[in-house]
Every structure is written in structure tokens, then in C-alpha cells.
Amino acid sequence: MKYFNKNATDEDMLQNRPNEIPEVQFRQLIEYWKDLDVQAMCQLNSENRKKPKWRHRMGPINFGRIRVALRATKENNEEPSKSEMFIATRTKKGKEVHTDSQVAINRQSS
């Protein structure tokens, strides 16, 4: 978004090139960005990023680590359920839970 404008010429975009990217590589990057398949993929990704209702609150901790920690708390090391994973990744001690997430957690708990 900052360096590519589909209506601008290559030369205009090259003038806006970041200093840490060599000109030859930036030209290749512009060609990549112009590809119709890449533009379609970017559009789809943009739409998908807008869809999530309940954001997780784990920061840099990945779900695999949470799954292992939950599995360790069980007697026979069984996999945590989807609802247990949802609750563990959407709640944080001392922090307020997003309203929609809390409604979903209450629904799963009952």
C-alpha cells in the first residue's frame, strides 16, 4: 500500500523505493505486485482479515504451546477440546474479555 499504486508508472514507484531495497529487486517486486493472481490473492487476504469475530489474546504465544499446556493438565494426556482451546486463548488473567467472546464462552460453558 505504501510502495505500490496500480495507477502509477514503474518510474514513479521507483522514486518512492525504500533505500534498503536495491533497485533491481524493487523492479522485480513491482512486477510481482502487478501480477493479477497476486492482486487477487491480496484482495482475498484483505477480506479474510476483516472477518474474525473473536480475536485471540495470546500475543506471540502460539496455539501449539497452549495445546501442549492444556494436554499436560489432563490425567491421560488427551487432546483439549475446541471449546477448551477457545476459552484458553480468549481469556487473560486480570484483563477484560471482549463482549462477543464472553457471550460465546458462556454459551460453550453451559
C-alpha positions in Angstrom: 0.0 0.0 0.0 2.9 2.3 0.8 5.0 1.5 -2.2 2.6 0.1 -4.8 0.0 2.0 -6.7 -1.6 0.2 -9.6 -2.3 3.5 -11.4 1.3 4.8 -11.1 4.1 4.1 -13.5 7.1 2.0 -12.6 9.3 5.0 -12.6 7.0 6.8 -10.2 7.1 3.8 -7.8 10.9 3.6 -8.2 11.2 7.1 -6.9 9.3 6.0 -3.8 11.6 3.0 -3.3 12.9 2.3 0.2 16.7 2.8 0.4 17.3 -0.7 1.9 15.9 -2.5 -1.2 18.2 -2.5 -4.3 16.6 -1.0 -7.5 16.9 -4.3 -9.4 15.0 -6.2 -6.6 12.4 -3.4 -6.3 11.7 -3.6 -10.0 11.1 -7.4 -9.6 8.8 -6.7 -6.6 6.8 -4.2 -8.7 6.3 -6.8 -11.4 5.2 -9.3 -8.8 2.7 -6.9 -7.3 1.3 -6.2 -10.8 0.5 -9.9 -11.4 -3.2 -10.4 -11.5 -3.1 -13.6 -9.5 -1.1 -11.8 -6.7 -3.6 -8.9 -6.7 -6.5 -11.4 -6.4 -4.7 -13.1 -3.5 -4.1 -9.8 -1.8 -7.7 -8.8 -2.1 -8.9 -12.2 -0.7 -6.5 -11.9 2.2 -7.7 -8.4 2.9 -11.3 -9.5 3.0 -10.4 -12.5 5.3 -8.5 -10.3 7.8 -11.8 -8.4 8.3 -13.9 -11.5 9.1 -12.8 -12.8 12.5 -15.3 -12.1 15.3 -13.4 -13.3 18.3 -9.7 -12.3 18.4 -7.4 -14.4 20.5 -5.4 -12.8 23.2 -2.2 -14.9 23.2 0.2 -12.4 21.6 3.3 -14.2 20.4 2.4 -17.5 22.2 1.2 -19.9 19.5 -1.7 -22.3 19.8 0.5 -25.4 19.8 2.1 -24.3 23.1 -1.3 -23.7 24.6 -2.5 -27.1 23.4 0.5 -28.8 25.0 0.0 -27.0 28.3 -3.7 -28.0 28.3 -2.9 -31.6 27.5 -0.4 -31.7 30.4 -3.1 -30.7 32.9 -5.2 -33.8 32.0 -4.7 -37.2 33.6 -4.3 -39.2 30.4 -2.7 -36.5 28.2 -5.8 -36.3 26.0 -6.2 -33.5 23.4 -8.1 -30.4 24.6 -11.5 -29.9 23.1 -12.1 -27.0 20.7 -14.1 -25.2 23.4 -11.3 -25.6 25.9 -8.9 -24.1 23.3 -11.3 -21.2 22.6 -11.6 -20.4 26.3 -7.9 -20.6 26.9 -7.0 -18.4 24.0 -9.6 -15.7 24.5 -9.3 -15.1 28.2 -6.4 -13.5 30.1 -5.9 -13.1 33.9 -6.7 -9.6 35.0 -7.9 -8.5 31.6 -11.4 -7.7 30.4 -12.7 -10.2 27.8 -14.3 -8.9 24.6 -18.1 -8.9 25.0 -18.7 -11.2 22.0 -16.1 -13.6 23.2 -17.6 -13.7 26.7 -21.0 -14.5 25.2 -19.5 -17.3 23.2 -17.6 -18.6 26.3 -20.8 -18.5 28.4 -22.7 -20.4 25.7 -20.0 -23.1 25.5 -19.7 -23.5 29.3 -23.4 -24.1 29.7 
